[in-house]
Amino acid sequence: MDFDLSQTDPLLATTRSVRKRLDLERPVPRDVLLECIRLAVQAPTGGNSQTWRWMVVDDPDKIAALGELYERAAKAYLPLYRGGAPLSDQTERVLDSADYLGEVMGRVPAMVIPVSTGRLTTEMPAAAAAYYGSIVPAVWSFQLALRSRGLGSCYTTLHLMEEALANEILGMPDDVTGVALLPVAYTVGTDFKPARRGPVERITYFNEWKASLEVPTDDGP
């Protein structure tokens, strides 16, 4: 199969964490979310375990309750970023955007909460990597599917600071593991651009640690 790289590459390069450009007024149809989840579960999963489950929340009262929980966690956590060394302008913009998301999380049209059945009971790096690696690729596929349909999302985890309460709101059992909470909405405009990143040659090593290719003089994305 030949893919159109003029379409796939921009999709990969412009799927952003969307916060301020979420359209809080436009409903998100369930069939669109199911379509995106249907694509998401084509992602690889360790041992073909398929332990993912997808909690879709479109009840305004439950969204408001989860939004209150999320905002409380955001107000406790985000100020920690500002307590140390001076931040770059870009980081300040991201934090300002995160503050905004905390304020409006309870008003988004839909939330999608991916969870994995069972609990991670070991701190062994290999086990943790395999556990989360069996669902996180599907979450990213879901976000790409949203982007291709004019919707945006943001991978957040702050609700896990009060996971038991979040589970209670949704009637979820204790023997599942929350992975993320994604606010989902159509976006205000679709003209997202690639993020500015440094040259990959600086962060890519070949065969030995710090064995890099020559770094280009152009620091552009």
Secondary structure by P-SEA (a helix, b strand, c coil): cccccccaaaaaaccccccccccccbbbbaaaaaaaaaaaaccccccccccbbbbbbccaaaaaaaaaaaaaaaaaccccccccccccaaaaaaaaaaaaaaaccccccbbbbbbbccccccccaaaaaaaaaacaaaaaaaaaaaaaacbbbbbccccccaaaaaaaaaccccccccccccccccccccccccccccccccccccccccccccccccccc
